[in-house]
Amino acid sequence: MKKYFILLVTVSILIVSCQQKQSKSISVSLSVDPSAPTPSSTVTVQLLASFDVGITLAKISIDGQTVKNGDSLPLQYLWTPTKAKTYILEGYVENIFGQKASDQRIIKISDQTPPEIKKISVLPSFPEENSDFYLSVEAQDSESDVIKVSAKVADRSVEVQTIDRPIILKLSDLAQGEYPLNIVVSTSDIAKTSTSTVLHIHPLDTSTPTVELSFQKDFFSKEENVILNLRIEDDTQVASVQIECDGVQVYTKNFEKTTSTSLSVNLGKYDQGYHSVNVMAKDIRGKSVVKSGVFPVGMGRATAKLIIDNQNPSPADLVKLSVQTDETNVKRITFYVDDLKISEGTAFDCFWKAVSGRHLLSVFLETLDGRVGTDAIQIDVQDNRPPRIESFTIGSAELKTDRFTSIFAGYYGIRLTIRDDTAVKQGGTITIILSSQPFPRLNPVGTIILVQESLSDDLKSASYVGATSFTQGRFYLIPNGVTDIYENQLNNLSFPVEVR
């Protein structure tokens, strides 16, 4: 009986004590040790409360994600942060009396190791005086997503902090000469690395290389190697030459520090017939030119001269091709446009409906005694259609004309790729107009200058790059200056962008 009496007294004391605690508010304490952790360090997070009887829920969360929970205190969690950034740590407690309390800590993890610079390049590769150009920095850091790049050239400085890769900085126009370029890449005040180089600003280059080609003989036998003689010159530097025969690449060579060169190239042996050769020479600034020729194999030369009645046709014009010859015993006359046979027989002329682009018109004349004569003319049929935009991106976001593309406010690299049926311009820039209204109700709020980064070997495609910062709002990006070599301009396109 005495035992039951003692138990009753104990329970009564406990109930009274709990009622007294319930009348008071519960306080929670969240501690972090060490208070200034670094990436990959072990951090002890501990949750305590002023009254730890009757706990039904205790949890610790990091950036809104629960990492540890239980029903008793103290609650402890060992945390190893992997990224250098600011984290929000929260401790939360509930008990059987319906009391709830929380405590919060804001912990900044500082990056301790410098980022790694992978590659630094200038776009275009040979910046010219008083022209726009960009610095492209490829860097990575295992502890931080945000990287800051500072560049100083001459007496001018530019700085960008972004998660975009590669990091692109616009440099100011400079006069011709050499300038020290200093670059600092960092993720914090102590995690930084630097490098320096010499920036070469080149004089303007407005001309392509010149190419002269000739064959060692007027015609070759099937047992002979065809020898092509070349003379290439450029006002800057000759960079490379590439030779195709019948559409197949047979020779390529790169050059260093030369403005002119002479070559005799062995093209190999060929079957009987008419063969084409295309020579593409490129200078060190990326400007290129294509020169074409023809050579016969396995036969002597018959007289044949190709005549066309329109040297500068427009698309859909009828062009008359005629052959002029002194031969009287003609067996067969064949006319070609590029590699396509358009007429074969004994007729001395034919007609071709012109299509836009660069074309090689040729004639193949064969006599009854087995002799052959050939001739060819290269013409450009002026295109009446503007280039088209193949892709338009801000960072990794692809822009469309029929819907808004959403991005976050920040600094981004921009890339625009265009293609044309004939040829796009070499070099130059494209201006992107930022408008608060779509075309044609323009309300310009800024412009972005894109420079040509690359040009395809056939001159039909080019990519342009630039960079800028975007603030919150809705904008329409309107490309201006998208033209081909015939000044056909693309107009009336608006790419809507929503910056959040």
C-alpha positions in Angstrom: 0.0 0.0 0.0 2.9 2.3 0.8 4.4 1.6 -2.7 1.2 2.7 -4.4 1.0 5.9 -2.4 4.6 6.9 -3.4 3.8 6.3 -7.1 0.6 8.4 -6.8 2.6 11.3 -5.3 5.3 11.1 -8.0 2.8 11.2 -10.9 1.0 14.2 -9.2 4.3 16.1 -9.0 5.1 15.3 -12.6 1.6 16.5 -13.8 1.9 19.8 -11.8 5.5 20.3 -13.2 4.3 19.8 -16.8 1.4 22.2 -16.3 3.8 24.8 -15.0 6.1 24.3 -18.0 3.1 24.5 -20.5 2.3 27.9 -19.2 5.7 29.2 -20.3 7.0 29.5 -23.9 9.6 27.1 -25.1 12.9 28.4 -26.4 15.1 26.6 -29.0 18.8 27.0 -29.6 20.6 25.9 -32.8 24.4 25.9 -32.6 27.0 25.5 -35.4 30.6 24.4 -34.7 32.8 25.8 -36.2 31.0 29.0 -36.8 32.9 29.8 -40.0 33.3 26.4 -41.8 35.0 25.8 -45.1 34.0 23.4 -48.0 34.6 19.7 -47.1 35.0 20.5 -43.4 33.0 18.6 -40.7 30.5 20.8 -39.0 28.6 19.9 -35.9 25.0 21.2 -35.9 23.2 20.7 -32.5 19.6 21.5 -31.5 18.6 22.2 -27.9 15.5 23.4 -26.1 14.8 25.0 -22.7 12.3 22.3 -21.9 13.0 18.9 -23.4 10.2 16.8 -21.8 7.4 15.4 -24.0 9.2 16.2 -27.4 7.2 14.8 -30.3 9.2 16.2 -33.2 12.7 17.7 -33.5 14.4 18.3 -36.8 17.3 20.1 -38.5 17.0 21.4 -42.0 19.5 23.0 -44.4 18.1 25.3 -47.2 14.6 23.9 -46.6 15.6 20.2 -46.8 15.3 18.1 -43.6 18.6 16.4 -42.9 18.0 15.0 -39.4 14.9 14.4 -37.2 13.9 12.7 -34.0 11.7 12.8 -30.9 14.3 13.7 -28.3 16.8 16.4 -27.5 19.6 17.2 -27.9 19.5 16.5 -31.7 22.9 16.5 -33.4 23.9 16.3 -37.1 27.3 16.1 -38.7 27.3 18.2 -41.9 30.0 18.3 -44.6 29.3 21.3 -47.0 30.5 20.8 -50.5 29.9 24.2 -52.1 31.0 27.6 -51.2 27.8 29.6 -50.8 25.4 31.0 -48.1 23.3 28.3 -46.4 20.2 28.7 -44.1 20.2 26.3 -41.2 17.0 25.9 -39.1 16.1 23.9 -36.0 12.5 23.1 -35.2 10.8 21.5 -32.1 7.3 20.4 -31.1 6.1 18.9 -27.8 3.0 17.1 -26.5 1.7 20.4 -25.1 1.3 21.9 -28.6 4.2 24.2 -28.2 6.3 24.9 -31.3 9.6 26.8 -31.6 12.4 27.3 -34.1 15.9 28.8 -34.4 17.7 29.8 -37.5 21.4 30.4 -38.5 22.8 31.9 -41.7 26.2 30.3 -42.5 28.5 31.6 -45.2 30.9 29.0 -46.6 33.9 30.7 -48.0 35.9 29.2 -50.9 39.5 28.4 -49.9 40.9 27.1 -53.2 41.4 29.2 -56.3 39.6 28.3 -59.5 41.3 26.6 -62.4 41.8 28.5 -65.6 41.3 26.0 -68.5 41.6 28.3 -71.6 41.7 32.0 -72.4 41.0 33.1 -76.0 40.3 36.4 -77.9 37.3 36.5 -80.3 37.9 37.0 -83.1 41.4 35.4 -83.0 42.9 38.4 -84.6 41.3 41.6 -83.2 41.5 44.5 -85.5 42.0 48.2 -84.6 39.0 50.2 -83.5 36.7 47.1 -83.7 34.7 45.2 -81.1 36.2 42.1 -79.7 35.7 39.8 -76.7 37.7 37.8 -74.1 36.5 34.3 -73.5 37.6 32.6 -70.3 37.0 28.9 -69.6 37.4 28.3 -65.8 36.1 25.8 -63.3 35.9 25.5 -59.5 34.7 22.5 -57.6 33.6 24.5 -54.6 31.8 27.5 -56.1 29.4 28.0 -59.0 29.8 31.7 -59.2 33.2 32.9 -60.7 34.4 36.4 -61.0 36.8 37.5 -63.8 38.6 40.8 -63.9 40.6 41.9 -66.9 42.8 44.9 -67.4 44.2 46.0 -70.7 46.0 49.3 -71.2 44.3 51.8 -68.8 40.9 50.1 -69.0 39.3 47.5 -66.7 36.3 45.2 -67.0 34.8 42.8 -64.5 32.1 40.1 -64.7 30.7 37.8 -62.0 28.5 35.0 -63.4 27.6 31.3 -63.4 27.6 31.3 -67.2 30.4 29.3 -69.0 32.5 30.3 -70.8 32.8 33.7 -69.2 32.8 36.4 -71.9 34.0 40.0 -71.4 33.7 42.8 -73.8 36.9 44.8 -74.2 37.1 48.4 -75.4 38.2 49.5 -78.9 41.9 49.8 -79.1 44.4 51.2 -81.6 46.8 49.0 -83.4 49.7 47.8 -81.2 50.6 45.4 -78.4 49.1 45.7 -74.9 49.7 43.9 -71.6 46.5 41.9 -70.7 46.1 41.0 -67.0 43.4 38.6 -65.9 42.3 37.7 -62.4 39.8 34.8 -61.8 38.4 34.4 -58.3 35.6 33.0 -56.2 36.4 34.9 -53.0 38.9 37.3 -51.5 41.4 34.6 -50.8 40.5 32.1 -53.6 41.9 33.7 -56.7 44.4 33.0 -59.5 45.8 35.3 -62.2 47.6 35.2 -65.5 48.9 37.7 -68.0 49.6 37.8 -71.7 50.2 40.2 -74.5 47.3 41.3 -76.6 48.0 42.0 -80.3 45.7 44.5 -82.0 46.1 44.2 -85.8 45.5 46.6 -88.6 42.3 46.2 -90.6 42.3 43.5 -93.2 39.8 44.0 -96.0 41.0 41.6 -98.7 41.1 37.9 -99.3 44.1 35.9 -100.5 44.9 35.8 -104.2 45.3 32.5 -106.0 46.8 31.8 -109.4 46.6 28.2 -110.7 47.8 26.4 -113.8 48.5 22.8 -114.8 51.9 21.5 -115.8 50.4 20.3 -119.2 47.3 21.0 -121.2 46.2 17.4 -120.8 47.4 14.2 -119.1 47.4 10.5 -119.9 45.9 8.0 -117.5 49.4 6.8 -116.6 50.6 10.3 -115.6 50.3 12.2 -112.3 48.4 15.4 -112.7 50.6 18.3 -111.5 49.0 21.6 -110.3 51.0 24.8 -110.0 49.8 27.3 -107.4 50.8 30.9 -106.4 49.2 32.2 -103.3 49.6 35.7 -101.8 48.0 37.7 -99.0 48.6 41.2 -97.4 48.6 39.6 -93.9 49.7 36.0 -93.8 48.8 32.9 -95.8 47.4 30.4 -93.3 46.3 27.3 -95.2 45.4 25.8 -98.6 43.0 23.0 -99.4 42.5 21.2 -102.7 39.6 19.2 -103.9 39.4 17.1 -107.1 36.0 15.9 -108.2 34.6 16.9 -104.8 37.1 14.9 -102.8 39.8 16.5 -100.7 43.3 15.4 -102.0 45.7 17.9 -100.4 45.9 20.3 -97.5 48.8 22.3 -96.0 49.2 24.9 -93.3 51.7 27.8 -93.4 53.5 29.9 -90.8 54.7 33.5 -91.1 54.5 33.8 -94.9 52.7 36.3 -97.1 53.3 34.4 -100.4 54.1 30.8 -101.5 54.5 28.8 -104.7 53.6 25.1 -104.8 53.6 22.3 -107.3 51.1 19.7 -106.1 50.9 16.1 -107.3 47.2 15.4 -107.5 47.7 11.7 -108.5 46.4 9.7 -111.5 42.9 9.9 -112.9 40.6 7.9 -115.2 39.8 9.2 -118.7 37.5 12.1 -118.8 37.0 15.7 -117.5 37.9 16.5 -113.9 37.4 19.6 -111.8 39.7 21.1 -109.1 38.8 23.6 -106.4 41.5 25.4 -104.5 40.6 27.2 -101.2 43.2 29.5 -99.6 42.7 31.1 -96.2 44.6 33.9 -94.5 45.5 34.2 -90.9 42.5 36.4 -90.2 40.1 33.7 -91.4 39.3 35.3 -94.8 39.2 32.8 -97.6 38.8 32.5 -101.4 38.0 29.6 -103.8 39.6 29.2 -107.2 38.4 26.6 -109.7 39.8 24.9 -112.8 39.4 21.8 -115.0 41.8 19.3 -116.5 41.3 16.5 -119.1 42.8 13.0 -118.8 43.4 10.3 -121.4 43.1 12.3 -124.6 44.5 15.1 -126.7 43.0 18.5 -126.8 40.3 19.5 -129.3 39.3 23.1 -129.6 36.4 24.1 -127.4 35.4 27.4 -126.0 32.4 27.9 -123.7 30.3 31.0 -124.3 27.4 32.2 -122.1 25.0 35.0 -123.0 24.6 36.3 -119.4 27.6 36.6 -117.1 25.5 38.0 -114.2 22.1 36.2 -114.2 19.4 36.4 -111.6 17.6 33.4 -110.2 15.2 31.8 -112.7 16.9 33.6 -115.7 17.5 31.4 -118.8 21.2 31.3 -119.5 22.3 30.1 -123.0 25.4 27.9 -123.0 27.2 27.6 -126.4 30.4 25.9 -127.5 32.7 27.6 -130.1 35.0 25.1 -132.0 37.0 24.6 -135.2 36.3 20.9 -135.2 34.3 19.5 -138.1 34.0 15.8 -137.0 32.2 16.3 -133.7 31.0 13.1 -132.0 29.4 14.3 -128.8 29.0 17.6 -126.9 28.1 17.6 -123.2 27.2 20.6 -121.1 27.5 20.5 -117.3 26.4 22.7 -114.4 28.6 21.8 -111.5 28.6 18.0 -111.6 25.1 17.8 -113.2 24.8 16.9 -116.9 22.2 19.2 -118.5 22.7 18.4 -122.2 24.4 15.6 -124.2 24.3 15.1 -128.0 25.5 17.1 -131.1 23.8 20.4 -130.3 26.2 23.3 -130.0 24.1 25.1 -127.4 21.6 24.6 -124.6 19.7 26.5 -121.9 19.9 26.4 -118.2 17.5 28.0 -115.7 19.7 29.8 -113.2 19.5 29.1 -109.5 21.2 31.1 -106.8 24.7 30.3 -105.7 28.2 29.8 -107.2 28.3 27.5 -110.2 30.9 25.9 -112.5 29.5 25.8 -116.1 31.5 23.5 -118.4 31.5 21.9 -121.8 33.0 18.6 -122.9 33.5 18.1 -126.7 34.6 14.8 -128.2 35.6 14.3 -131.8 35.2 11.2 -134.0 39.0 10.6 -133.8 38.9 10.5 -130.0 40.2 13.9 -129.2 38.6 16.0 -126.4 38.2 19.7 -125.7 37.0 21.2 -122.5 36.3 24.7 -121.1 34.6 26.1 -118.0 33.3 29.3 -116.6 32.5 30.0 -113.0 29.6 32.4 -112.3 27.7 33.7 -109.3 24.0 33.9 -109.5 22.9 36.6 -107.2 20.6 35.5 -104.5 17.4 37.5 -103.9 16.7 35.8 -100.5 18.2 37.0 -97.2 20.1 34.7 -94.9 18.2 32.7 -92.3 18.9 32.3 -88.6 19.8 28.7 -87.7 20.1 29.3 -83.9 20.0 32.2 -81.5 21.0 31.5 -77.8 21.5 33.4 -74.6 23.7 31.2 -72.4 22.1 27.8 -73.0 18.6 29.1 -73.7 17.4 28.8 -77.3 15.4 31.9 -78.4 12.2 31.5 -80.5 10.1 34.1 -82.4 6.7 32.6 -81.4 7.1 32.5 -77.7 8.8 34.1 -74.7 12.1 32.5 -73.5 12.6 32.8 -69.8 16.0 33.5 -68.2 17.2 34.9 -64.9 18.7 38.3 -64.6 22.5 38.3 -65.0 25.4 38.4 -67.4 25.2 36.0 -70.4 27.2 35.1 -73.6 25.1 35.4 -76.8 25.6 33.4 -80.0 23.8 33.9 -83.3 24.4 31.4 -86.3 23.1 32.3 -89.8 23.1 30.5 -93.1 22.6 31.7 -96.7 22.1 29.9 -100.0 25.0 31.7 -101.6 27.5 33.3 -99.2 27.5 35.4 -96.0 29.8 38.3 -95.5 33.3 37.7 -94.1 34.0 39.5 -90.8 31.8 42.4 -89.8 29.2 42.6 -86.9 25.5 42.2 -86.3 23.6 44.6 -84.0 20.9 43.2 -81.7 18.4 45.9 -80.8 16.8 45.5 -77.3 13.2 46.9 -77.5 10.4 47.0 -75.0 8.0 46.5 -78.0 8.0 44.0 -80.8 8.7 44.9 -84.4 7.6 47.3 -86.0 6.6 49.2 -82.8 10.2 49.7 -81.8 11.1 51.2 -78.4 14.9 50.7 -78.2 16.3 50.4 -74.6 19.8 49.1 -75.6 22.0 47.4 -78.2 24.3 44.4 -78.3 27.2 44.2 -80.8 28.0 40.6 -82.0 31.3 39.9 -83.8 31.9 37.1 -86.3 33.5 34.1 -84.5 33.7 31.6 -87.3 32.9 31.2 -91.0 32.3 27.9 -92.8 34.6 26.7 -95.6 31.9 27.1 -98.2 31.2 30.7 -96.9 27.5 29.9 -96.5 27.4 29.8 -92.6 28.8 32.1 -89.9 28.5 32.4 -86.1 28.6 35.7 -84.2 29.2 36.1 -80.4 28.8 38.8 -77.8 27.8 39.3 -74.2 25.7 41.6 -72.0 23.8 41.9 -68.8 20.1 41.5 -68.5 17.9 43.0 -65.9 14.3 42.0 -65.0 11.6 42.8 -67.5 10.3 41.7 -70.9 12.4 42.5 -74.0 12.3 41.8 -77.7 15.7 41.1 -79.3 15.7 42.3 -82.9 18.7 41.3 -85.1 19.9 44.1 -87.4 22.5 43.8 -90.2 21.9 40.1 -91.1 22.9 40.3 -94.8 24.5 38.2 -97.4 27.2 39.2 -100.0 24.4 40.7 -102.2 23.0 42.9 -99.4 19.8 40.8 -99.0 18.9 41.7 -95.5 16.8 39.8 -92.9 14.2 42.0 -91.3 11.1 42.0 -89.1 12.2 39.2 -86.7 11.6 39.7 -83.0 12.8 37.2 -80.3 10.8 37.8 -77.1 12.7 37.2 -73.8 11.4 37.4 -70.2 14.1 38.2 -67.6 13.1 37.1 -64.1 
